[in-house]
Structures are given as structure tokens and as C-alpha cells.
């Protein structure tokens, strides 16, 4: 698992949040887009939100690569990636559960409430748009959880390792002040991660 980017949309510091999942000669991208491109061959480009701002660029890139693109499942060589719903906005949005045998990794870079299907995962990549309070969208149509609440939920729910991605401006300000999550860690672009 390699983080291609850890930024929220229009981040002043980071590439768009994206993950490259590689195994047994397979390469699948989750989200990313724009500057968060894996380069080279991929087998599929999966997304959490088919209405996301970067979707036109992601679709064009997937066409160039000749690979499927969308909020769809992918399975090969003993690994399964499947989209599962998250509470984020007023249209369907997803996170991904990556499974190999009894190992479970979660990619959930945007959610308003903790997704119960992430409980007990060995590794979770989670929303970090807000630092100490949730972000609510205008009109009550969704939002983002905050790092402090997500850290508490992940610890309570038996997550082995928590990595924050989709880092928004409130969290960037917290990072600049030297703040660290009470559980988990800030994601680092181009770093490889393994479940705990």
C-alpha cells in the first residue's frame, strides 16, 4: 500500500488523497488523480465518489491506460477490493475494503461518521479533513469527521494501525502547531504501509 497523495481537494500542500495497492504483479489505484498518479501500468482505477471534482481527469487517465474506472469491485490473485458505503454526502459515496485471507485494510478518505465495516481492520486510511471538530456541508447534506473523533473511534473499534489521509486545512494548521493524533499517524506521500 503506497500513498500517492494525502491532501483534501485543492490542498495548498499535498497531492490529492490516493492509494496504490500492489500485489503479485497487480496494481490498482484508489482515488488520487491529478498529481497523484501512479505512473506506469495499472489494472484498475477505483474511486470512492463518482461525482468528485477530479473524476473527469481520472476518467481520462483511465481511458489512456485502458483500465476500468469507477466505484466498482476488483479481485485478482487472492486479493479482493470492494466498495462499501460511507456517510459523507447526499449522493452515494464509498470506502474500500481490501481483503487477502484474514487481512483487512480500509481506504476511507472521506466520511462524516465512522464506517462500522472498518471495525477491527489491521490498517485504516481515514479522513483527516477536520482536526478538532467535524466539518458540516451547507444545507446539512454531509460533511467530514475530525481527526480527534476518528482516532477515538478507531481505538475503541480495535483498529491495528490508523493512518490519516485526505488532510484538510484545519489539520494542516494542527500539523504546523506540532499536534499529533492521540491514536494513529499522519499519512506521508510516497510511503509504503502494511497492516499492523
C-alpha positions in Angstrom: 0.0 0.0 0.0 1.6 3.2 -1.2 0.1 6.7 -0.5 0.1 8.6 -3.8 -1.2 11.7 -2.0 -2.8 12.7 1.3 -4.4 16.0 0.5 -8.0 17.2 0.5 -9.3 18.8 -2.7 -7.3 22.0 -3.5 -4.8 21.3 -0.8 -2.1 24.0 -0.6 0.5 21.4 0.5 -0.4 17.9 -0.6 -1.3 15.9 -3.7 -4.9 14.5 -3.8 -5.5 11.6 -1.5 -4.8 8.4 -3.3 -3.6 4.9 -2.7 -1.7 2.4 -4.9 -2.4 -1.2 -3.9 0.2 -3.6 -5.4 0.5 -7.4 -5.1 1.5 -10.3 -7.2 2.1 -8.2 -10.3 -1.2 -6.3 -9.9 -1.6 -2.6 -9.4 -4.9 -0.9 -8.5 -5.3 2.8 -7.8 -7.8 4.1 -5.3 -8.8 7.8 -5.9 -5.9 10.1 -6.4 -5.9 11.8 -9.8 -4.1 14.9 -11.0 -0.6 15.0 -9.5 -1.4 11.8 -7.5 -0.8 9.5 -10.4 0.9 6.1 -10.0 2.8 6.2 -13.3 3.1 3.1 -15.4 0.7 0.2 -15.9 -2.4 -0.3 -13.6 -5.1 -2.9 -13.7 -8.0 -0.7 -12.5 -8.7 2.8 -11.1 -11.3 2.7 -8.4 -12.9 5.7 -6.8 -14.9 6.5 -3.7 -17.1 9.2 -5.2 -18.1 9.1 -8.9 -19.1 12.8 -8.7 -15.8 14.0 -7.2 -14.1 17.1 -8.7 -11.2 15.1 -10.1 -13.4 12.5 -11.8 -13.1 14.0 -15.3 -9.3 13.8 -15.1 -9.3 10.3 -13.5 -11.6 9.0 -16.3 -9.4 10.5 -19.0 -6.3 8.9 -17.4 -8.1 5.5 -17.0 -9.0 5.7 -20.7 -5.4 6.4 -21.6 -4.4 3.4 -19.5 -7.2 1.2 -20.9 -8.5 0.2 -17.5 -11.9 0.1 -15.8 -12.7 3.1 -13.7 -15.5 3.7 -11.1 -16.8 2.8 -7.7 -16.6 -0.9 -8.5 -15.1 -4.1 -7.1 -11.9 -5.7 -8.3 -10.4 -9.1 -7.4 -7.3 -11.0 -8.6 -4.6 -13.3 -7.3 -6.3 -13.8 -3.9 -7.0 -10.1 -3.1 -10.4 -8.5 -3.2 -11.2 -4.8 -3.2 -14.8 -3.9 -2.7 -16.6 -0.6 -2.3 -18.7 -0.3 0.8 -21.0 2.7 1.6 -19.9 5.6 3.8 -21.9 8.5 5.3 -20.3 11.5 3.6 -22.7 13.5 1.3 -26.2 13.3 -0.2 -25.2 11.0 -3.1 -23.6 7.5 -2.9 -20.0 7.5 -1.7 -17.9 4.6 -0.7 -14.7 3.5 1.0 -12.9 0.3 0.1 -12.3 -2.9 2.0 -9.2 -4.6 0.8 -9.1 -8.3 1.8 -6.5 -11.0 1.5 -7.3 -14.1 3.5 -8.0 -12.8 7.0 -6.1 -9.5 6.5 -8.3 -6.4 6.1 -7.2 -2.9 5.0 -9.6 0.0 4.7 -9.4 3.0 2.4 -12.0 5.6 3.7 -10.6 9.0 2.9 -13.9 10.8 3.3 -16.7 10.1 5.8 -18.9 12.0 8.3 -19.4 9.1 10.7 -17.1 6.1 11.3 -18.0 3.2 8.9 -18.8 0.2 11.1 -17.4 -2.2 8.4 -13.9 -0.8 9.2 -14.0 -2.1 12.8 -11.1 -4.4 13.6 -9.2 -3.8 10.4 -5.4 -4.2 10.6 -4.9 -0.9 8.7 -7.2 2.0 8.1 -6.6 5.1 5.9 -9.1 7.6 7.2 -10.5 11.1 6.7 -8.4 14.0 8.2 -10.2 17.0 6.7 -11.1 18.4 10.2 -8.9 18.4 13.2 -10.8 19.0 16.4 -14.4 19.4 15.1 -16.4 17.8 12.3 -16.9 19.8 9.1 -20.5 20.1 8.1 -21.6 20.9 4.5 -24.0 23.8 3.8 -27.6 22.6 3.9 -26.8 19.6 6.1 -26.1 17.4 3.1 -23.0 15.8 4.6 -19.5 16.5 5.9 -16.3 15.2 7.3 -15.3 13.7 10.6 -12.5 15.2 12.6 -9.2 13.6 13.5 -9.8 13.6 17.2 -13.1 11.8 16.9 -11.8 9.3 14.3 -8.8 8.5 16.5 -11.1 7.7 19.4 -13.4 5.6 17.3 -10.6 3.6 15.7 -9.0 2.8 19.0 -12.4 1.8 20.5 -13.1 -0.4 17.4 -9.9 -2.4 17.5 -8.1 -0.9 14.5 -4.5 -2.1 14.4 -3.0 0.9 12.6 -4.6 4.2 11.7 -3.2 6.5 9.0 -4.8 9.9 8.3 -5.1 10.9 4.7 -7.3 13.5 2.9 -5.7 16.1 5.2 -7.6 19.3 5.1 -6.7 22.9 6.1 -7.7 22.6 9.8 -5.5 19.5 10.1 -2.7 21.2 8.2 -2.8 24.1 10.8 -2.7 21.4 13.6 0.3 19.8 12.0 2.0 23.2 11.8 1.4 23.7 15.5 3.0 20.3 16.2 -0.2 18.5 17.0 -0.3 14.7 16.7 -3.4 12.4 16.7 -3.9 10.7 20.1 -4.1 7.4 18.1 -2.8 6.9 14.6 -0.4 8.9 12.5 -0.3 11.5 9.7 -0.1 9.9 6.2 3.1 10.5 4.3 3.1 10.7 0.5 5.0 8.0 -1.3 5.4 6.0 1.9 4.5 2.2 1.8 2.3 0.9 4.6 1.5 -2.6 5.8 -1.2 -3.7 8.3 -0.3 -3.9 12.0 
